[in-house]
Amino acid sequence: MSEKQCSNIGISANAFTQGGGSERYARDIASGLKKRGIDFTVYARRIDHSLPELGGEKFELINTSLVPRIWRQKLYDFKLGRRISQNKEQHIFAINHTIHADISACVGTHIGYLNATNKRAGLYDKQVIAYERTAYQKSKLMVAHSELMRSELETFYGIPSQKIRLLYPPCDTSRFIVANAERRLQLRHQLGFPDDKVVFLFVSTGHARKGYGVLARVFSQTKLPILLAVAGRPIPRPSTNIVELGYRTDIEAAYQAADYTILASQYEPFGLVCVESILCGTPVVMSKNIGSAEIIGGSSNLFFEPNDETSLRQAIESACHLYFNESNRIALFTDALKYDPSIEFHVDRLVNYFDCLQ
């Protein structure tokens, strides 16, 4: 593909800031385009100008904070449309919902979230769903981050299968790497992990959706030598066998030090923490309903039935058995991941999709 065909891309996102999920994804796309030498402009409601990705490219703040929440999406699209017209971007890639996207990434759906959490749709929820449906239908191509997302797009939003491309989200394979035994021991001591307990890392900024409640019950009531280390938002109250790590900018160190990463989400369109953990050599214990479960294999990774406390307890017991009786570490991530998680691969595929729209 020639540079002329795909030389300028607009990235639409809610936030270009530190953080996981869609914030991290926006930064990964920007760094991948920058490495390829493709010009881009980021449009976002929040921008952290201290980030290393902000080096020469254009970053335009679209402020919608001064109007009520119910009007913010329409105001964002109005302002975005004017900026696009002025900047003459060739293609728009949307990580949030906008009617101006050529390609939209599906990193979660509101209907899927409500169904998974057994919540009824209120007035605002219905507005969000209506806007999602309009944005998805107007987009020329949809990028689904998992088979779960592909299914929700088809079932809940009526998007035809030929308009959907399955493309798993990327991860920084230069940051999330395996640490040697000496480094792991050093990190464990720095984080205060005891030598006589199996440490399960829980990374979360939304504890209710990520399943902290059921994890807290299991860890506080067990007699197994286990510890739950919570990275992210503070826990609601102190509990036995649970410690807080706080918000961390060096989350890779926590992955490298832990013995397992655990996730019990009610709704998880993908669950990149599981991929990050595996890249660091740390196996995962995860609910089967999590999107990334479909691309994770290997004997060290364990799965349990969603919303099933008995199945969760059994998975934790199995994890302890593996830990004490044989090596549970992952030496090569290619043994456990069924896709290429590199940013380069992901961005190459995206650029090819843009090329197909010519």
N, C-alpha and C positions, 0 to 999 in steps of 0.2 A: 504494500500500500504506500502510496506516495505521501509526502508531508502535506502536499496541497489538498489532498482529500480530507484529512483530519488535522487541521493546524490550529484550531481554536475551539475550546470547549468551555461552556459555562456550567458550573457545579452549583446546584441549588440545595441548601441544607438549612435545617433549623439553627444549628450551632456549629461553629468551627472553634472548638475549645478543647481543653484537657478533658478527658473522660472516656468512657467506654461506649459500646453500642454505636449509634449512628454518628456520634462525634468522632470516635476513633476511625470509623469507616470513611468519613469525609476527609480526614487527614491522610489516610492511606491512599485514597484516590488521587489527592493532590500531589503527594510525594511521588507516586507512580507516574503521573503525567509529566511532572517536572523532570524525572529521570529520563523519560523518553524525548524530552525536548519539545513537548507540545504546550503551547500557550494556553492558559486557562484563567478564568475569572471565577472567584467564589462569591456567591451571594448568600448571606446568612443573617439571621436575626441577632445573633450574638457572635462576636469575633474576639479571640484572645490574641492581641497583637504581639505577645511575647513568644509565640510558638515558632519553632525553627522552620516550619513549612512556609512562613511568610517571608520570602526572600526574593523580591523582584516581580512576582506575579501580582495580579490585581485582586483585592479583597474589598468587597462593597457591602457595607452594613445596610440592611433593610429594617428599619426600626418600626415595629408595630405595637410597642408597649403602651402608647398613649391612648389606645382605644380599648373598649371592652373586649374580652376574650372572644366573644361570639362573632366579632367583626374582623378579627385579626387575619384570618386566612384570606379573606377577600382583599383586604388592604395589602397584604403581602403580594398577592398575585398582580394587583394593579401596579404596584411599584416595580415589581420584577419585570412585568411586560414593558414598562417604559425604559428600564435599564438595558434590557436585551436589545430593544430597538436602537438605543444610542450606541451600544458597544458592538452590535452586529456579530454576535456569536454565531458560529455555524451550527452548533448542536448544544442542546441543554440536557444535562444528566441530573435527574432529581433524586435526592435522598429523602426529601420531604415530599409533601403533596403539593403539586402545582399543575395548573392547566397548560403551562408553557413547556412541558418536558417532551423531548423527543424519545428519551429512554428514562424509565422510572425504575428505581430499585424497590422491591417489596421486602422490607425488613421487619414486617409485622402488619397485621390487619386489625382494625378495631372490632370487627364482628368476631374474629377469631379469639381476641382477648376476652370479650364479653362472654362468649360461649364457654371458654375454658375456665373462667372464674365465676361462672353462674351469676352474672350480674345482668340486670335488666337495663335496657337502653333508655336513658333520659333524653331530655330535649337536646342537650349539648352533644350527647353521643350520636343521636340521629343526624345532627348537622355534620359531625365529623365523618360519619359513614357515607352520607350523601356526597360530601366533597371528595372522599376517597374514591368513590365509584366514578364520579365525573373525571377526576384526574387520571385514573387508570384507563378509562375508556378513551380519553383524548391522547394518551401517550401512544407513540407508534410501536413501542416495544417495551415489554416488562421483563425485568431481571429478578427472578425468584431466588432467594438465598437458601432455600431448602425445598425438598419435595412437599413438606408441610405447607410452605408458602404457595407453591404452585397449585396445590389442591384447593387452598382457600381462595385464591384468585379465580379459579374456575368455578368452584361451588358457590361461594358467597357473592361474587361480583360479576359472574358471567363473562369473564375474559376468555376468549378462545385460546385453545392450547397452542395454536401456531403463532400466537403473538407473545408467548412466554418462553424465556430462555432460563434454564437452570444454571446458576453460577454461584457457587459457594463463596462466602466472604473471605477476604485475605487476612493474613496475619504477618507481622514483622518478623521474618525468620532470622534476621540478624540480631534482634533484641531478645527474643524468646529462644534460648538455647540451653542445652544440657550443661550443668555444672559438674565438675569432678567431685570426688568424695571429700576431699579436703575443703573445698569451697562450700559444699553443702553443710558440713559440720560447723564451719565458721558462721554461716548464715543462720543455722538453727540456734546457735548460742546468742547471736545478735538479736534474734526475734524472741528469745526466751522459751523456745520449744524444749520440753523435757525429753531426756534420753529414753525414759521408760514408758513413753506413750506413743501411740500411732496418731500422727497429726493429720487431721482432715481440714483442708483450706476451703472456706466458703467466701466467695467474692461477690459482693452485692451492694447496690445502692437502693434497692427496692425489696426489703426483706419479705414482705407479705407475698408478693408474686413469686419470689425465688424459693419459697418453701422453708423459710427460717423457722416457722412455728413447729412443723413436724420434726425438723432436725433438733431443735432445742429440747423437745420432749424426749426424743430418743437418747441424746447425749447426756441429759441431766439425770436420766433414770437408769442408765446402764451400769453394769459392773465391769465392763470391758476396759482395758487400759487405753482409752481413746481421748482425744482432745479436739474440739472444734475451734479453729482459729478464724475469726470473722474479720475480713478486710473490707472496709467501706463504711457505710453508715453505722453509727453506734447501735448496739443492741438495746431492746426496750428495758431490760432489767438484768441484773447479775444472775448467773446460772452456773450450776456445777458442770465442770468439764468444758467450759466455754470461755475463751479469752478474746479480747478485742485487739486488732492490729491498727485500727483507724484507717483513714484514707491514705493511700500510698501511691507515690509517683514511681516507685520501684517495685511494682507488683510482680515483675519477673523474679525478684529475689524471694518473694513469698512462695511462688510456685516451685522454685528450685529447692527450697528448704523443706517444704511439706512432703508428707508421704503419699497423700491423695488429695485431689480436689473433688469436692462434692457439690452437687446441684440437684435440687428437688423442686424445680419450678412448676407452677401451675400452668403457665403459658410461656414458652420460650421458642420464638421463631427459629433461632439457630443455637445460640449459646457458645459464643466465641471463647469464653473462659476455658471451656473444655479443650479446645484446640491449642490455646496458649499453654495450658498445663502440660499437654502431651509433648509439645515442642521443647518444654523444659525437662522432659524425662519423667514427669510425674503422672501416674495413671489417674483415671477419673472413676468416681462412683456417681452415676447419673440416672435420672428418671427416663424411662423409655419414650416419653412423649416429647422430649427435647429435640429440636430440629436437627442438631448435629449428631444425634445418635445414629443416623443413617450412614454416616461416613467414618464412624469409629469402630475399629476392630481390635484384635489382639487379646491375649488371655489375661492381661493385667487389668484391663478395663472392665468394670462391672456395672450391671444395669438392674434397676428395680421397677416394679409396676408403679405408675403414677398414683398419688394419693393413697398409697397402701403402706401403712406403718410397719406391718409385719414383713412385707417384702423388703422395705428399707433396712430393717434390723438384720435381716438375713444377708443382705448385700454388704453391710458393714462388718458382720461376723466373717464373711468370706474374705473381705479385704484384710482383716486382721490375720486370718489364717495364711493368706499369701505372704503377708509381710513377715511373719515370724517363722515360716517354714520354707520359703524360697524367695528368690529375688523378685521384687515387684516393679523395679525400675524399668523405664523404656529407653533402650540404648539408641534406637533409630526411629524417628517419628514415622518414617515410611512403613514401618511394621504395624502401625496403629491407625494411620490416617489414609483414607481411600481417595484422596484428592491432593492436588498441588496447592498448598496454602499460601504460596508466595504472592506478594503484592504485584510483582512483575507479570506473573501468569494471569492474574485477575485483570489487570489494566490492559494487557495485550488483548484479552478476549473482549473487553469493553470497546476498545478502539476498533476491533474487527466488526463489532455490532454497528458502530457508527458508520463504518465504511459501507455496510450493507444497506444503509438508509440513503446512500447517494442516489 
